[in-house]
């Protein structure tokens, strides 16, 4: 089913992991896709690979979501390439984990500039055109850190709690103007970053097995499973879903003590 045929989608942090999976799924669904990625090599490679696999129009635009100027330039370039922007996926993010009193203001500002403020600046950039055309979808990739806390991950959950609030505030504000804004909260997902983390352990296989054993379904989430939900939320089929946070964490967040 080509649910996004004729649409243009921007995916921030679309060079790898969840972002790349979403970009590919959108291309399969018929969208023209902009991969807004900071890493030039990764972004260009992924855009070319997805275009080759799907035959879709896929472009890489180097973007730093911590910079309002970079976001604005990306949006201008996206419109030059493909016309209006119909879908925005705010996927770019960084994990800044510290014990609270060991966290510096530099850590705080770095986390907020990407994980919260960067999302707002991207939304603020695309919303005027979406409102003018009375149609659009914004999907924020949040985290189960938005409603649960793991010790010594400060200030990441603060940013993610704020991002969930941002999602709901914007969703309600513009629900009657054709723009559907929602969030997806992935759990532990099998991305290159996670794979690299395991690889640094003394016994990578044991480290992975220990994490998988904590998952109710016995494995990590696949990026394609997040992409499937994003494709639905981006489509016209989901226009009555407003301000929701769809949790895709394999049941971790509903489990009590065992």
N, C-alpha and C positions, 0 to 999 in steps of 0.2 A: 504494500500500500504506500503510495506517494503522498503522505499526509502534509508534507511541507513544500510541495511543488510550487514554484513561482515565488517562494519566500527567500529572504536573505537573513542569515543568522550570524551574529558575532559570538564567538566563544573565547573568553579570556583564559589565558593559561592553557590554550588548546594544543600545545605542542606534544604533550605526553599524558599518560595516565588517564584519569577520568575525563579531562578536557578533550584529549585526542579521541577517546571512544565516543564522546558526545558529538564531536565534529564529524566523525565518520558516519555515525547513525543519521545525523541530519542530512548529510550528503546522499546517503542511501534513500532517505525519505524525499529527496528531490530538491533540497534547499541549495542555494549558493551560500558558501560558508567562508567567513573571515576568521582565521586563526590569529588572534591578538595575543602575541607571545613575546616575552622579554628575550628569551634565548634565540638568537637569530638562526643558528645552525639547526637546532631542534625544530623550530617553527617552520622553517623553509622545507626541511626534509619531510615533516609530517604532512604539510600541505600538498607537496608533490606526490607523496605516496597515496593519500586519500583521493586526490584527483585521478591518479592512474587506476586505482582499484574501482572507483565508482563512476567515472566519467563526468562527475559534477564539476562545477566551477568552484575552486577552492583557492583562496589567496592567503598568504602570510603577510601580516603587517606587524612590524616590530613595535611593541607597546609595553610601556612601564605603567602599570595601573596605580602606582604611587605618585604619578605625575599627572596633574590635570591637563597640562599642555600636551603630553603624549597621548592621553585619551582623546582629546579634541582632535588632534591631527589624525589619529587612527579612524575616528568616526568620519571625518571629511573624506579620507581616502576610500573608506568602505563605500560611501555614497557615490563617489566618482566611479568606482568599479561596478557596483551592482544596483545603484538607485537607492530606494528606501530601505531602511533596516526594520525588519519585522519581528525579530527575535534577538534577545540578548541573554546570554548565559554568563553570569558572573562566577567563574570557576577559579580564577587565579587566587592563590592564597599561599601563606607561609606559616609554618608551625614554629612558634616562639614559645619555648617551654622553660620555665624557671620556677624556683621557690619564690613566693611573692616578695619577701624582703631582700632577696638576692637579685631581683629584677631591677634593672636600671631604667631610667627614663628613655634611654636610647632603645632598649628592648621594647618598651611600651609604644613609643612612637613608630618604630619599625612595624610592629604587629598591626597597630591600628591603621597605619597609612595604607596597608595592602588589604587586610582582611575586613575592614569596615569602611574606612573613608574611600578607598579605591572603588568599592562596590557602589557607594553613593554617587561618586563622580561619574561612573559609567552610566548609572541610571539617569542622572540629571542630564547627561549628554543626549541620550536617545529618546527620553520621554516626550519632549516637545513634538517631535515628528510623529511618534506613535499616537499621541493625543490628537494631532491634526488629522491623521488618517483614520482615527477612531478604531484602531486595531493594533494589537501588539501583544507580545508575551515576554515577560522577564522572569528568568529562573535563577535564583541564587543558590549556589552550592554551599550549604552551611556545614553542619556536622552534628553528631550527637553530643558534642561538647557544648552545644547551644542550650541544652537542658539538663545535662549531667556533668559532674565535675570529677576529674582525676587530679589527685594532688600533684603539685610541682609541675603543672602545665600552664602556669600563669605567664602572660596575660591572655593567652589564646582563647580560653572560654569566655573571657569578658568581651572580646571582640565578637565571638560567635553568638553570644546572647544578644549583643547589640544588633548583629546582622539579622537575627530573627525578628527583633523589634522593628528594624528598618523595613523588612519585607512586609510585615503586617500593616505598618503605618501607610506605606505607599500603596499596598493592595487595596485597602479600604478607601483611600483617597480617590483612586482612579478606577474603581470597579465599574462605575456607571459611564465610563468614557471609553470603553472598548479595550482596555489594557488589563490583561490577567497577570498578576504578579504572585509568584509562589516560591517555595524553597524545597530543596531536597537535602536531607541529612544522611550522608553515607556513614556507615560504620567503618570497621577496619577493612580497607580495600587493597587488593593486590595490584599495586602500582609499581613503577620503576623505583620510586623513592623508598617504598616499603621493602622492595627486594634488595636495594642497596643497604638499607638498615640491617637486614638479616645477614647480608654478606659480610658485614663488619664484625659480627659475633664470632666467638671462638668456634662454635659449632652451628653454622647457619641453618642446617636442617633441623637441629634440635630447637633452635630459637623459633623457627617457623611453626614447628609442631606444637610448641608450648602455647603460642598465640592461637593457633587453630583449635586447640583443645578447649579454649575458653569460649569459643563461638558455639551457640546452640545448634547451628547446622553443620558444625565440624569443619568449616573452611572459611576462607576470607571471601569478601564480596568481590565480584568481578566487575571491572569498569563498564562492561557492556550492560550490566544490570542497572547501573545508574543511568546509562545512556537511554535505555528503553523507557524509563520514567520521564526523562527529560524530553524525549520525542513526543510523548503524550501531552505533557504540559505545554509544549510549544505549538501544538496543533489546535485547530478550531474545535476539536472534540472536547477540549478541556476548558472552555470559556466560562463554565459555571463553577470551576475550582478557583477560589479566590483566597489568597492569604494563607494557604495551607503549608504545612511543613511535613512532607512525606518522608518518613523515616525508613531507610533501607539499610538496616544494620543486622539482619539475621536474627533478630529477637533479643539482642544483648540488652537493650534498654528497658525491656519489659520483665526481665528476670529478677527475682528476688534472691536472697541468700540461698546457697545450696550447701 
